[in-house]
Amino acid sequence: MKFFEQLKSIDLILASQSPRRKELLKDAGFPFRVWSIPCHEEFPEDLLPHEIALFLCKQKAEPFKSQISEKSIVITADTIVVKDKQILNKAGNAIQAGQMLTLLSGTTHQVITGVCITSTKKQVAFYETTLVKFAPLLPEEIDFYINTYKPFDKAGAYGIQEWIGLTGVERIEGSWHNVVGLPVAALYRNLKDFIKDHIPLDNPGQ
């Protein structure tokens, strides 16, 4: 049984309300439904940045464990922005967004996305890191972006797929999709391996 044939027999769930993650998963050809359960996004203070991303994506999967069927596979993800070991969460207002973008201006930062794949039988988690280099941003450019795009639902107060990504990002090292919010290529590879164990191949030689 081929991978996409296997997917037809699986209840694949994207546990996220992010329109960006939904679009990426759809563009990758995955049949899925969206089901999001709110949870507290808190983490121990002594964790390294990539450990935080892994901790949070696993935490988001916890409420599903008692509610999914044997045919279900849940995908949870969490993206964090890290500058000099400082975690830049979502901005609560325009002032906070301006402070974050000023901090990122003219420097390189990390974007780390943790992804967790969960079924009733097992759980696999991984993370991907991308380096993003911003050009120096003028105050009026930062104000224009914040006032026009209101990036208050995004880690680090920016979306690379928006105006600031088109005009302000000089270079990235790693997955662009990871910065958007979902490392699709890594998810594809991990999901293929996960499903092989979840539903054994009819013909191991395929």
ZIRATA-V24237 format. One record per helix or strand of 2 or more residues. SS is the DSSP state (A for helix, B for strand). FROM is the first residue (numbers start at 1). LEN is the number of residues. If there is no record, write none. Layout:
ss | from | len
SS | FROM | LEN
SS | FROM | LEN
This chain:
ss | from | len
A | 3 | 5
B | 11 | 4
A | 19 | 9
B | 33 | 2
A | 49 | 16
B | 72 | 12
B | 86 | 3
A | 94 | 11
B | 108 | 11
B | 123 | 12
A | 139 | 11
A | 163 | 6
B | 169 | 5
A | 176 | 5
A | 184 | 15
